[in-house]
Amino acid sequence: MLQINKKNEFQIPEYKRYSYLRLASFLIIGIIGAIIISGIFFVYSNIYVAIGQTQAFINLDQNLTIEIIDFNKYEGVDKAWKNKYSEEELNITRDPFNTIINHGEKEEDKTE
């Protein structure tokens, strides 16, 4: 029942599928290792992104300056904007065909 090979291995009939089980265990260990490595990479990258964003926020907070607004200039620009884009100026209608007819009638009237 028990056979010994030249390589000092025991071959028991119950362990015929031992190589398949060994391959399956290596695959499972590889999958678990890949999951662990990807989890570590995910945490590592997110920590560095968070640290970078925090540093950017701190630098932005330190570099803030107060800008003084000249309200006289603001009101002047606001008035100019409203005058430029008022609806009164946008209602210009031009009909080139009526003006041609009107000019033609005036010339006929002058010749008569």
C-alpha positions in Angstrom: 0.0 0.0 0.0 2.8 2.5 0.8 5.2 3.0 -2.0 8.5 4.9 -1.8 9.9 6.6 -4.9 13.5 7.3 -5.5 13.0 11.0 -4.4 11.9 9.9 -0.9 8.3 10.8 -1.6 5.4 8.8 -0.2 2.6 8.1 -2.6 -0.6 7.2 -0.9 -3.7 6.6 -3.1 -5.8 9.1 -1.1 -3.4 11.9 -2.2 -3.8 11.5 -5.9 -5.3 15.0 -6.2 -2.8 16.6 -3.9 -1.2 18.6 -6.7 -4.6 20.2 -7.6 -5.2 21.1 -3.9 -1.7 22.6 -3.7 -2.4 24.6 -6.9 -5.7 25.8 -5.5 -4.1 26.8 -2.2 -1.4 28.8 -4.1 -4.2 30.6 -6.1 -6.1 31.4 -3.0 -2.9 32.7 -1.2 -2.2 34.8 -4.4 -5.7 36.3 -4.4 -5.6 37.1 -0.7 -2.1 38.7 -1.2 -3.4 40.8 -4.1 -6.4 42.0 -2.0 -4.0 42.9 0.9 -1.6 44.7 -1.4 -4.4 46.6 -3.1 -5.9 47.6 0.2 -2.5 48.9 1.5 -2.1 50.9 -1.8 -5.6 52.3 -1.5 -5.0 53.4 2.1 -1.5 54.8 1.3 -2.7 56.8 -1.7 -5.7 58.2 0.2 -3.6 59.2 3.1 -1.2 61.1 0.9 -4.0 62.7 -1.0 -5.6 63.9 2.3 -2.2 65.2 3.5 -1.7 67.1 0.3 -5.1 68.6 0.4 -4.6 69.7 4.0 -1.3 71.3 3.1 -2.8 73.1 0.2 -5.6 74.4 2.5 -3.2 75.5 5.1 -1.1 77.3 2.5 -4.2 79.0 1.0 -5.3 80.1 4.5 -1.9 81.7 5.2 -1.8 83.5 1.9 -5.2 85.2 2.1 -5.2 88.9 1.8 -7.9 91.4 2.3 -8.8 93.3 -0.8 -10.3 96.8 -0.5 -13.2 97.4 -2.8 -13.6 100.9 -4.2 -17.4 101.2 -4.3 -17.3 104.4 -6.3 -15.7 102.6 -9.2 -18.0 99.6 -8.7 -21.1 101.9 -9.0 -19.7 103.6 -12.1 -19.0 100.2 -13.7 -22.5 99.0 -12.7 -24.1 102.1 -14.3 -22.1 101.7 -17.5 -23.1 98.1 -17.7 -26.7 98.8 -17.2 -26.6 101.6 -19.8 -24.8 99.5 -22.3 -27.2 96.5 -22.0 -30.4 98.3 -21.4 -33.5 97.0 -23.3 -34.1 100.4 -24.9 -31.1 100.0 -27.2 -31.8 96.4 -28.0 -35.2 97.1 -29.7 -33.6 98.4 -32.9 -35.5 96.8 -35.8 -34.1 97.2 -39.3 -36.1 96.2 -42.3 -33.9 96.7 -45.4 -36.8 95.9 -47.9 -39.1 98.7 -46.6 -36.3 101.3 -46.7 -35.5 100.4 -50.3 -39.2 100.7 -51.3 -39.5 104.0 -49.5 -36.4 105.4 -51.2 -37.7 104.2 -54.6 -41.1 105.9 -54.1 -39.4 109.2 -53.1 -37.3 109.2 -56.3 -40.5 108.6 -58.4 -42.2 111.4 -56.6 -39.4 113.8 -57.4 -39.4 112.9 -61.1 -43.1 113.6 -61.6 
